[in-house]
Amino acid sequence: MTVTHSRAGGPDGPAGPGGPGEPAAVTAAEALSRARQHLLSLQHEEGWWQGELETNVTMDAEDLLLREFLGIRTDEQTRASARWIASKQRDDGTWATFHGGPGDLSTTVEAYVALRLAGHPPSAPHMARAAQWIRAMGGIPATRVFTRIWLALFGQWSWDDLPVMPPELIYLPAWFPLNVYDWACWARQTIVPLTIVGSLRPVRSLPFGLDELTSAGTGAGGPGGASQAGPDEAGGAGRRTPDRSGWAAVFGRLDQGLHVYEQHAQRAAPVRAVRRAALRRCAEWIIARQERDGCWGGIQPPWVYSLIALHLLGYGLDHPVIKRGLAGLERFTITEDTPDGPVRRLEACQSPVWDTVLAVIALADAGLPPEHPALTRAAGWLLGEEITGPGDWQVRRPGLAPGGWAFEFDNDIYPDIDDTAEAVLALRRARCTAGDAARTAAIRRGMRWIAGMQSRDGGWGAFDADNTSELPTRLPFCDFGAVIDPPSADVTAHVVEALAAEGLAGSRAVRRGVVWLLRAQERDGSWFGRWGANYVYGTGAVVPALIAAGVRPGKPAIRRAVAWLEEHQNPDGGWGEDLRSYDDPALAGRGTSTASQTAWALLALLAAAGGGPPGPAAEAGIRWLAGHQRPDGGWDEPQFTGTGFPGDFYLNYHLYRLIFPVNALGRYLAGRS
């Protein structure tokens, strides 16, 4: 249910709750009380929090295609997923990648194919609108590589017209360019199974064709009808602008050479032997990285491609690895009843550890004492989630002892530097039944690990150290999503803040991190947000971290950031930023006010106040939060404010709209006490 509000919470709004006729501190206290109680009510009895992580319908379309490929798709699943996919179609026939965003070609094609699979005829008005738009945007040839891989699996695109990624890639040593560890962890887990799929080139039949998606002047793209547009030439929505640099020519020739090698791998006996060995090595690599719950990396792309790859290598549906993988998908599936029947949707990933550490920090900011039962339960659960085993991060840091936290319930091979920093901050604010000694030891291990994961340039990435080679981004295969994990301002800020909170503000690691952040500041005073939307998120993370590390509020970097936030405050008193700011810098800091983004801006302004009066902009922001709160203590926020891949894939964390306002309201009131 959506609750609408007619009053403005900004400096020009009318008097009333959240308006200038009532002191902001009064409305903030009332709003915080409601929000805190609502957040407490959402805690699981075991101590964790978990909000839905909403993405787009490609997850649901690809789930149906996976099940069709494996021969396990049921009518019930298909109907429920199709209802959800159809419900997200826009009036122009398209599907977007985020709320209010433009139609996306690849997303629309995948949704269309899924609905065809569910029995929706091309002649239906909603399907005809989609097909017309798809044709106008260039048709299937203009979609991204991943979409064309799915279509190739079903004979609707030629494998010959896809970039080649050979499984022999697995043999490249870690020091050699384009080895699998040059890719970000999410990308390497996707690439390795796709090298198997691309080398075996399977084709399953569909009970229909897709001729209606063929734009004028092109072929269907299937066997015998391949498009004339190659992987670097097709344009249209959902595809990046082709790279016309010298690197494009180099990697274009490399891809041509790999196509020739691929032909030899199918025919020449010596090469076939190497190929078979590489496929076995890839399978071993994949199986070694399956998590306890059956997932791979806790995210959808490597999960589905690993299942397909292993199945192609002969792993049957009754094999334990495949059974665990398919069973694990059920935990990521949400089913709801609607008047039209049940709908079914798949989360791309889940965020219980992230949600829990943020909730603990927020509740502590809201005044809960460390021994509060909610905090002690959460701390006890978090101690049980600490990762003390090996992972891929050791390739770059072989001598570093483990001691971090991941994003998910079961994601132990890939602990997350960002989560670990916030876990340190959370555990500092809570007691636990295991005792202070266990809590303190976990904090120390976490600090040691994140300090050791600092990259050579002084910043921190999300999962790996020094994952900065640009070569993977140049490959024709990589036309969608970030494929490397370089340091980012938001992660670096969270690490700096955590280390400073533990008394290490003067350490070499923190000093280098501060220098990195100061150098990363944009000319306008903001910071780019890698994992949240966007400059508001980055600025909201960096300013509190710099203040915690000892940068004085009056320093130019801080004052420029404050000025940027004040200049980008909406007339209603809130802040918002459209996700298209990743592609259009003119939209930086511009967009409809949201609860999470308003809270991020407030966290920066409150930190920059240095304990003094927060200023009119912050007061107006507090009134906006109070004036737009729902009766249950939460906030409405259909906008996506989380980022998976800048420019490509976005997330709506359903708890962001509650947790961060609790942070901001709590810190505001604490500063006035």
C-alpha positions in Angstrom: 0.0 0.0 0.0 1.3 3.4 -0.9 0.7 6.3 1.5 0.6 9.7 -0.1 1.4 13.0 1.7 0.3 16.4 0.7 2.3 18.5 3.1 5.8 19.6 2.4 8.5 19.1 4.9 10.8 21.7 3.4 11.5 25.3 4.6 8.6 26.6 2.6 6.1 24.0 3.7 3.0 24.7 5.8 2.9 24.3 9.6 2.1 20.9 11.0 4.0 17.7 11.8 7.2 18.0 10.0 6.6 21.6 9.0 8.4 24.8 10.1 5.6 25.5 12.6 6.9 22.9 14.9 10.5 22.5 16.1 12.4 19.9 14.2 13.7 18.3 17.4 10.1 17.6 18.5 9.0 15.9 15.3 12.4 14.1 15.0 11.9 12.5 18.5 8.4 11.4 17.6 9.5 10.1 14.2 12.5 8.3 15.7 10.4 6.6 18.3 8.0 5.2 15.7 10.8 4.2 13.3 12.9 2.5 16.0 9.9 0.5 17.1 9.2 -0.6 13.6 12.8 -1.6 13.0 12.8 -3.6 16.2 9.6 -5.4 15.1 11.3 -6.7 12.0 14.2 -8.5 13.7 14.2 -12.3 13.3 14.1 -14.3 16.5 17.7 -15.5 15.8 18.9 -11.9 15.8 19.2 -10.9 12.2 17.4 -8.5 9.9 16.7 -9.1 6.2 14.8 -6.9 3.8 13.8 -7.9 0.3 16.4 -7.0 -2.3 14.4 -6.0 -5.4 15.9 -5.9 -8.8 14.3 -6.3 -12.3 12.5 -9.0 -14.2 15.6 -10.4 -15.9 16.0 -12.5 -12.8 12.5 -14.1 -13.3 12.8 -14.5 -17.0 16.2 -16.2 -16.8 14.9 -18.4 -14.0 12.2 -19.7 -16.4 14.7 -20.1 -19.2 17.0 -22.0 -16.8 14.2 -24.4 -15.9 13.2 -24.8 -19.5 16.8 -25.7 -20.4 17.1 -28.2 -17.6 13.6 -29.6 -18.3 12.2 -28.9 -14.9 9.9 -25.9 -15.6 6.4 -26.5 -14.2 3.2 -24.8 -15.3 2.6 -23.5 -11.8 6.0 -21.8 -11.7 5.6 -20.5 -15.2 2.2 -18.9 -14.6 3.2 -17.3 -11.3 6.5 -15.9 -12.7 4.7 -14.7 -15.8 2.1 -12.8 -13.7 5.0 -11.0 -12.0 6.8 -10.2 -15.2 3.6 -8.9 -16.9 2.8 -6.8 -13.9 6.1 -4.9 -14.4 5.5 -4.0 -18.1 5.1 -0.3 -18.8 2.5 1.3 -21.0 4.9 1.6 -23.9 5.4 -2.2 -23.9 8.9 -2.1 -22.3 10.5 -3.2 -19.1 13.0 -1.0 -17.2 15.9 -1.9 -15.0 14.7 0.3 -12.1 11.6 2.1 -11.0 10.9 5.1 -13.2 13.8 4.3 -15.5 13.7 4.1 -19.3 12.9 1.0 -21.2 15.8 -1.4 -21.5 16.2 -3.4 -24.7 17.8 -6.6 -23.2 15.4 -6.6 -20.3 12.5 -6.2 -22.6 13.6 -9.0 -24.9 14.2 -11.5 -22.0 10.8 -10.6 -20.5 9.1 -11.0 -23.9 10.7 -14.5 -24.4 9.7 -15.5 -20.9 6.1 -14.5 -21.6 6.1 -16.4 -24.9 7.3 -19.4 -22.9 4.3 -18.9 -20.6 1.9 -18.9 -23.6 1.4 -15.2 -24.2 0.8 -15.0 -28.0 2.6 -12.4 -30.1 -0.8 -11.0 -31.2 -1.8 -10.0 -27.7 -1.7 -6.2 -27.4 0.9 -6.1 -24.6 3.2 -8.4 -26.6 2.7 -6.6 -29.8 3.7 -3.3 -28.2 6.8 -4.9 -26.8 7.8 -6.4 -30.1 7.3 -3.2 -32.0 9.5 -1.3 -29.5 12.2 -4.1 -29.7 12.3 -3.9 -33.5 12.5 -0.1 -33.4 15.5 -0.4 -31.1 17.4 -2.7 -33.4 16.0 -6.1 -32.4 17.9 -9.0 -31.0 21.2 -8.0 -32.6 21.3 -4.9 -30.5 21.0 -6.7 -27.1 23.8 -7.3 -24.8 26.0 -10.4 -24.9 24.4 -12.2 -22.0 20.9 -11.9 -23.6 22.3 -13.3 -26.8 23.8 -16.2 -24.9 20.4 -17.1 -23.5 19.0 -16.9 -27.0 21.8 -19.1 -28.4 21.0 -21.7 -25.8 17.6 -22.1 -27.5 18.7 -21.7 -31.1 17.6 -18.1 -31.5 21.1 -16.7 -32.0 24.2 -18.3 -33.5 27.0 -19.2 -31.2 29.4 -18.2 -34.1 28.2 -14.6 -33.6 29.1 -14.4 -29.9 32.5 -13.4 -28.5 34.7 -16.3 -27.5 35.9 -17.0 -24.0 37.8 -20.3 -24.0 37.9 -22.6 -20.9 41.7 -22.7 -21.3 41.6 -19.3 -19.6 41.6 -21.3 -16.3 45.2 -22.2 -16.9 46.6 -18.6 -16.9 48.7 -18.0 -13.8 47.7 -15.2 -11.5 50.4 -12.9 -12.8 49.4 -13.3 -16.4 47.1 -10.7 -18.0 43.4 -11.7 -18.2 43.7 -14.5 -15.7 40.5 -15.3 -13.9 41.7 -13.3 -10.8 42.0 -10.2 -12.9 38.2 -10.2 -12.9 36.0 -9.1 -10.0 34.8 -12.0 -7.9 31.3 -11.8 -9.3 32.6 -11.7 -12.9 35.1 -14.6 -12.5 32.4 -16.8 -11.1 30.3 -16.0 -14.1 33.0 -16.2 -16.7 34.4 -19.6 -15.8 31.1 -21.5 -16.2 30.3 -19.5 -19.4 33.6 -20.7 -20.9 32.2 -24.2 -20.6 28.8 -23.3 -22.0 30.4 -21.4 -24.9 32.7 -24.2 -25.8 30.0 -26.9 -25.8 27.5 -24.7 -27.6 24.3 -26.4 -26.6 21.0 -25.8 -28.3 17.6 -26.7 -26.9 14.5 -26.2 -29.0 11.7 -23.8 -28.2 8.1 -24.3 -29.2 8.2 -21.0 -31.0 10.4 -18.7 -33.0 11.2 -15.0 -32.5 10.8 -13.7 -36.1 8.6 -10.9 -34.8 11.6 -9.4 -33.0 13.6 -9.1 -36.2 14.2 -5.5 -37.2 14.0 -4.5 -40.8 17.0 -5.5 -42.8 18.5 -8.0 -40.4 18.3 -11.8 -40.1 16.8 -13.6 -37.1 20.2 -14.3 -35.6 19.6 -18.0 -35.3 21.3 -20.8 -37.1 21.2 -20.0 -40.8 20.0 -16.5 -40.1 22.7 -14.7 -38.2 22.6 -11.0 -37.9 25.0 -8.9 -39.9 25.7 -6.8 -36.8 28.7 -8.1 -34.9 29.2 -8.0 -31.2 30.9 -4.6 -31.4 28.6 -2.9 -33.9 25.0 -3.3 -32.7 23.7 -0.3 -30.9 20.4 0.4 -29.2 19.2 0.7 -25.6 20.8 -1.6 -23.1 24.1 -1.7 -24.9 27.2 0.4 -24.3 28.6 2.7 -27.0 31.1 0.7 -29.0 34.7 1.3 -28.0 36.5 2.9 -30.9 39.9 3.2 -29.2 43.0 1.3 -30.3 42.2 -1.3 -27.6 39.0 -2.1 -29.4 40.9 -3.1 -32.5 43.4 -5.1 -30.5 40.7 -7.1 -28.7 38.7 -7.4 -31.8 41.6 -9.2 -33.5 42.1 -11.3 -30.3 38.4 -12.3 -30.6 38.9 -13.2 -34.2 41.9 -15.4 -33.3 39.9 -17.1 -30.5 37.2 -17.9 -33.0 39.8 -19.6 -35.2 41.2 -21.5 -32.1 37.6 -22.5 -31.3 37.3 -24.2 -34.6 40.5 -26.1 -34.0 39.3 -27.1 -30.5 36.3 -28.8 -32.2 38.4 -30.7 -34.8 42.1 -31.1 -34.1 42.8 -34.0 -31.7 45.7 -32.4 -29.7 43.7 -29.2 -29.1 40.6 -31.3 -28.2 42.7 -33.0 -25.5 43.7 -29.7 -24.1 40.1 -28.6 -24.3 38.8 -31.6 -22.4 41.4 -31.1 -19.6 40.4 -27.4 -19.4 36.8 -28.3 -19.1 37.6 -30.6 -16.2 39.7 -28.0 -14.5 36.9 -25.4 -14.8 34.4 -27.9 -13.4 36.6 -28.5 -10.4 37.1 -24.8 -9.9 33.3 -24.3 -10.0 32.4 -27.1 -7.6 35.1 -26.0 -5.1 33.2 -22.6 -4.9 29.7 -23.8 -4.3 28.5 -22.5 -0.9 26.8 -24.5 1.8 23.3 -23.4 0.6 24.0 -24.5 -2.9 24.6 -21.1 -4.4 27.7 -19.6 -6.1 28.7 -16.3 -4.6 25.2 -15.8 -3.3 24.3 -14.1 -6.6 22.1 -15.1 -9.5 24.5 -15.0 -12.6 27.2 -17.4 -11.5 24.6 -19.6 -9.9 22.5 -20.2 -13.0 25.5 -20.5 -15.4 27.3 -22.9 -13.1 24.2 -25.2 -13.0 24.0 -25.1 -16.8 27.7 -25.7 -17.2 27.9 -28.7 -14.8 24.8 -30.2 -16.3 26.3 -30.0 -19.8 29.4 -31.8 -18.5 27.2 -34.7 -17.4 26.2 -33.8 -13.8 22.6 -35.1 -13.6 19.7 -33.4 -11.9 20.1 -36.0 -9.1 23.8 -35.2 -8.5 24.3 -33.6 -5.1 25.9 -30.5 -6.5 23.0 -29.8 -8.9 20.4 -30.8 -6.3 21.9 -28.3 -3.8 22.0 -25.6 -6.4 18.4 -26.0 -7.4 17.2 -26.3 -3.8 19.0 -23.2 -2.8 17.2 -21.2 -5.4 14.0 -21.8 -3.5 15.3 -19.7 -0.6 15.8 -16.8 -3.0 12.2 -17.1 -4.3 9.4 -15.0 -3.1 5.8 -16.0 -3.7 2.8 -13.8 -2.9 -0.9 -14.2 -3.4 -2.7 -11.5 -5.5 -6.3 -11.2 -6.7 -5.1 -12.5 -10.1 -3.3 -15.5 -8.6 0.1 -16.1 -7.0 3.1 -14.2 -8.3 6.6 -15.5 -8.1 9.9 -13.5 -8.2 13.5 -14.3 -7.6 16.0 -12.1 -5.6 19.3 -11.6 -7.4 21.0 -11.9 -4.0 20.1 -11.4 -0.3 21.6 -9.1 2.3 21.0 -10.4 5.8 24.5 -9.6 7.2 24.5 -6.2 5.6 21.0 -5.4 6.8 21.9 -6.6 10.3 25.1 -4.6 10.8 23.4 -1.5 9.5 20.4 -2.1 11.8 22.6 -2.5 14.8 24.4 0.7 14.1 21.1 2.6 13.5 19.5 1.3 16.7 22.6 2.2 18.7 22.4 5.7 17.1 18.8 5.8 18.1 19.7 5.4 21.8 19.5 1.7 22.5 22.2 0.6 25.1 24.7 -2.1 24.1 23.0 -4.6 26.4 19.6 -4.2 24.9 18.3 -7.7 24.0 17.9 -6.8 20.3 21.5 -5.8 20.1 22.9 -8.7 22.1 21.0 -11.2 19.9 22.2 -9.5 16.8 25.8 -9.5 18.0 25.6 -13.1 18.9 24.4 -14.0 15.5 27.1 -11.9 13.8 29.8 -13.6 15.7 28.5 -16.9 14.3 28.7 -15.4 10.8 32.4 -14.5 10.9 34.4 -16.2 8.1 37.6 -17.8 9.3 38.4 -19.9 6.3 40.1 -19.4 2.9 38.8 -17.6 -0.1 39.8 -16.2 -3.5 41.0 -13.0 -1.8 44.1 -14.9 -0.8 45.4 -15.0 -4.4 46.4 -11.3 -3.9 47.0 -11.5 -0.1 48.4 -15.0 0.5 49.9 -14.1 3.9 46.9 -12.4 5.4 44.9 -14.3 8.1 41.1 -14.5 7.5 38.6 -12.7 9.7 35.7 -11.0 7.8 32.0 -11.1 7.1 30.1 -11.6 3.9 26.9 -10.1 2.6 24.7 -13.2 2.7 23.9 -16.2 5.0 26.2 -18.5 3.0 28.9 -16.6 1.1 32.0 -17.8 2.9 34.4 -17.9 0.0 33.9 -14.2 -0.7 33.9 -12.1 2.5 33.1 -8.5 1.8 35.4 -5.6 2.9 32.4 -3.3 3.2 30.4 -5.7 5.3 33.4 -6.3 7.5 33.9 -2.6 8.2 30.3 -2.2 9.2 30.4 -5.3 11.3 33.3 -3.9 13.2 31.3 -0.7 13.8 28.2 -2.7 14.8 30.0 -5.0 17.2 31.5 -2.0 19.0 28.0 -0.8 19.8 26.6 -4.1 21.2 27.3 -6.7 23.9 26.7 -10.4 23.3 26.1 -13.5 25.3 29.4 -15.0 24.2 31.2 -12.3 26.2 33.4 -9.3 25.5 36.5 -11.4 24.9 34.9 -13.2 22.0 33.5 -10.0 20.6 36.8 -8.1 21.0 38.7 -10.9 19.3 36.3 -10.9 16.3 36.7 -7.1 16.0 40.5 -7.4 16.0 40.4 -10.1 13.4 38.1 -8.0 11.2 40.3 -4.9 11.5 43.4 -6.9 10.7 41.8 -8.4 7.6 40.4 -5.2 6.2 43.6 -3.3 6.9 45.5 -6.1 5.0 43.1 -5.8 2.1 44.1 -2.2 1.3 45.1 -1.8 -2.3 48.4 -0.3 -3.4 46.9 3.0 -4.1 45.5 3.4 -0.6 41.9 2.7 -1.3 39.7 -0.4 -0.7 37.6 -2.4 -3.2 34.6 -4.6 -2.1 36.1 -8.1 -2.3 39.7 -8.1 -3.5 42.8 -6.1 -3.2 44.4 -4.5 -6.3 41.7 -5.8 -8.7 42.4 -2.9 -11.0 43.5 -4.2 -14.4 41.4 -2.6 -17.1 42.1 -5.3 -19.7 39.0 -7.4 -18.9 36.8 -4.4 -19.5 38.1 -4.1 -23.1 37.0 -7.6 -24.2 34.0 -7.7 -26.6 32.4 -10.2 -24.2 32.1 -7.5 -21.5 29.4 -5.2 -22.7 27.4 -5.4 -19.4 28.2 -4.7 -15.8 31.3 -3.9 -13.9 33.8 -6.7 -14.3 36.6 -5.4 -12.1 36.6 -4.4 -8.4 38.8 -1.3 -8.0 38.8 0.8 -4.8 35.7 3.0 -4.4 35.0 6.0 -2.2 32.1 4.5 -0.3 34.0 1.3 0.7 37.1 3.2 1.5 35.2 5.6 3.6 33.5 2.8 5.6 36.9 1.1 6.3 38.5 4.4 7.3 35.5 5.1 9.7 35.8 1.6 11.2 39.5 1.7 11.8 39.3 5.3 13.2 36.5 4.1 15.6 39.0 1.6 17.0 41.6 4.2 17.7 43.6 3.8 14.5 43.0 7.2 13.0 46.7 7.9 13.1 47.7 4.6 11.5 49.4 4.4 8.1 46.5 2.5 6.6 44.0 5.2 7.7 46.3 8.1 6.6 46.6 6.5 3.1 42.9 5.9 3.0 42.2 9.6 3.8 44.6 10.7 1.1 42.8 8.4 -1.4 39.5 9.9 -0.4 40.7 13.5 -0.7 42.1 12.8 -4.2 38.8 11.1 -5.2 36.7 14.1 -4.4 34.9 15.4 -7.5 35.6 19.0 -8.6 32.1 20.0 -7.4 32.7 18.7 -3.9 30.9 15.4 -4.1 32.1 11.8 -4.1 31.0 9.1 -6.6 28.9 6.3 -5.1 29.9 2.9 -6.4 27.4 0.8 -4.4 24.6 3.3 -3.8 22.9 6.0 -5.8 25.1 7.9 -6.4 26.9 11.1 -5.5 24.6 11.6 -2.5 25.5 8.1 -1.3 29.2 8.6 -1.8 29.2 12.0 -0.1 27.1 10.7 2.7 29.6 8.0 3.4 32.9 10.0 3.0 32.2 13.1 5.1 31.5 11.2 8.3 34.6 9.0 7.7 36.9 12.0 7.2 35.6 13.6 10.3 36.1 10.4 12.2 39.6 10.2 10.9 40.4 13.7 12.3 39.8 16.0 9.3 38.4 19.2 10.8 35.0 20.3 9.7 36.4 23.6 8.5 38.7 22.1 6.0 38.0 22.9 2.3 37.1 19.4 1.3 34.4 19.2 4.0 33.1 22.7 3.2 32.9 21.9 -0.5 31.0 18.8 0.2 28.5 20.6 2.4 28.0 23.3 -0.2 27.3 20.6 -2.8 24.7 19.0 -0.6 23.1 22.3 0.2 23.0 23.2 -3.5 21.3 19.9 -4.4 18.7 19.9 -1.7 15.2 19.8 -3.1 12.7 22.6 -2.4 10.7 20.1 -0.3 13.7 19.8 2.1 14.7 16.3 1.0 17.4 14.8 -1.2 17.1 12.4 -4.1 19.2 11.3 -7.1 18.1 9.6 -10.2 20.1 6.5 -11.2 20.6 8.0 -14.6 23.3 10.2 -13.0 25.7 7.3 -13.6 25.3 8.1 -17.3 24.5 11.8 -17.2 26.6 13.9 -14.8 24.0 16.7 -15.1 21.7 14.6 -13.0 24.2 14.3 -10.1 22.3 14.9 -6.9 19.0 15.5 -8.8 15.9 13.5 -8.4 12.7 12.9 -6.3 13.4 13.1 -2.6 13.7 9.7 -1.0 14.0 8.6 2.7 17.3 6.8 2.2 19.0 9.5 0.2 17.8 12.3 2.5 19.2 10.4 5.4 22.6 10.0 3.6 22.8 13.7 3.0 21.9 14.3 6.7 24.6 12.0 7.9 27.2 14.1 6.1 25.7 17.4 7.2 25.5 16.3 10.8 29.1 15.1 10.8 30.3 18.3 9.2 28.6 20.3 11.9 31.3 19.0 14.3 28.9 18.9 17.2 27.5 22.4 16.6 24.1 23.5 15.2 23.4 21.5 12.1 22.1 24.4 10.0 19.0 25.1 8.1 19.5 22.5 5.4 19.8 19.7 8.0 16.8 21.0 9.9 14.7 21.0 6.7 15.9 17.5 5.9 14.8 16.3 9.4 11.4 17.9 8.8 11.1 16.1 5.5 11.7 12.7 7.1 9.2 13.4 9.9 6.6 14.8 7.4 6.8 11.8 5.1 6.8 9.0 7.6 4.1 6.4 7.4 1.9 5.7 10.4 3.7 2.4 11.0 7.1 4.2 11.4 8.5 3.4 8.0 8.7 5.3 4.7 7.6 4.7 1.2 10.4 4.4 -1.3 9.7 2.7 -4.6 12.8 4.3 -6.1 15.9 2.1 -6.4 18.8 3.6 -4.4 21.2 0.6 -4.4 23.7 -0.1 -7.1 24.9 -3.4 -8.5 26.7 -2.3 -11.7 26.7 1.5 -12.3 24.8 2.2 -15.5 23.5 -1.4 -15.8 22.0 -3.0 -12.8 20.3 -1.5 -9.7 18.8 -2.6 -6.5 16.0 -1.5 -4.1 17.1 -2.5 -0.6 13.7 -2.5 1.2 15.3 -1.8 4.6 17.3 1.2 3.4 14.2 3.4 3.7 14.0 2.6 7.4 17.5 2.0 8.6 19.2 5.1 7.4 16.5 7.5 8.6 16.9 5.9 12.0 20.6 6.7 11.8 20.0 10.3 10.8 17.2 11.0 13.3 19.2 9.4 16.1 22.4 11.3 15.4 20.5 14.6 15.0 18.8 14.2 18.4 22.1 13.0 20.0 23.8 16.1 18.8 21.2 18.3 20.5 21.3 16.6 23.9 
